[in-house]
């Protein structure tokens, strides 16, 4: 099994009343992916200043897995699909 390395953007609820978005490296099994789509919700949060520690040029992809879970990662859909192959 070959895993693909990605950077996930996630909500960190610890030590704050304010919603805080953080980044972390994750390794995903491409054989379990059902679909990928642009994550417009995260992009909108970035453009509206809710997420302030990333460049507004970043793109985000939502990956859905066959077990019903999903993650948002930094990178375009095209970049993500190149990693899957």
N, C-alpha and C positions, 0 to 999 in steps of 0.2 A: 504494500500500500504506500503510495506516495502522497504526502500531505503538502498542502500549499500554505505558505507563510503570508499572513495578512496583518494589517493594523486595524483593530476594531475600535470604533468609537462607542462608548457606553456611558450610562448615567451612573455617577458615583453618589450614593445617598449618605455616605459616612461624614460625620463631623460638620454638617452644614444644613441649614434650613433651606438654602438655595440649591436649585438643581445645578449640578456641576457635571460637565462632560469631560471624560478622560479618554486617553488612548492606551492601548496595550497590544502587544504582539499576540496573535493567536495562530494556531495551525489547524487547518480545516481539511476534512476528507472530501475531495471533489466528487467521489463516487456517491455521496449522500445528498448532493445538491439537486433540488427540484427545479428551481428557477432563480434567476438574478434580475434585478430591476434597479433603475436609478432611484436613490433614496432622496426624494424631493423634500421630505419633511426635515431631514437633517440639514440639507442645503439651505432651506428657508430659515432655519434657526441660525445658521452661520451668517446669512445675509442680513438678518435682523439684529445681529449683535448679541444674541443669547449665548452663542459659543464665540468666545473672543480670543482664543489662543491659536487659531488656525488662519491661514490665508484664505481670503474669500475666493481664490481661484481653485481651491480643492473641490473635487467631485466625490460623491459617495454612492455606494452600491449596497442594496439590501439583498442578502442571500437567504433563501428559504431552504430548509432541509427536510428530508423525508420523514423525520420524527416530529414535525410540527413546530420546531424552533426556528428562529431566524436571528441573524446578526447584521449590523451595519458596519461596513468597512470603508476605509479611506481609499479612494481610487474610482476610476470610471468603470462602467459596465464592460467596455472594450478591454481595458487592462485586466479586469477580473477574468474575462473569458479566455484571454491569452494564457493566464496562469493555469486554468483548468485543463487545457489541452496537453 
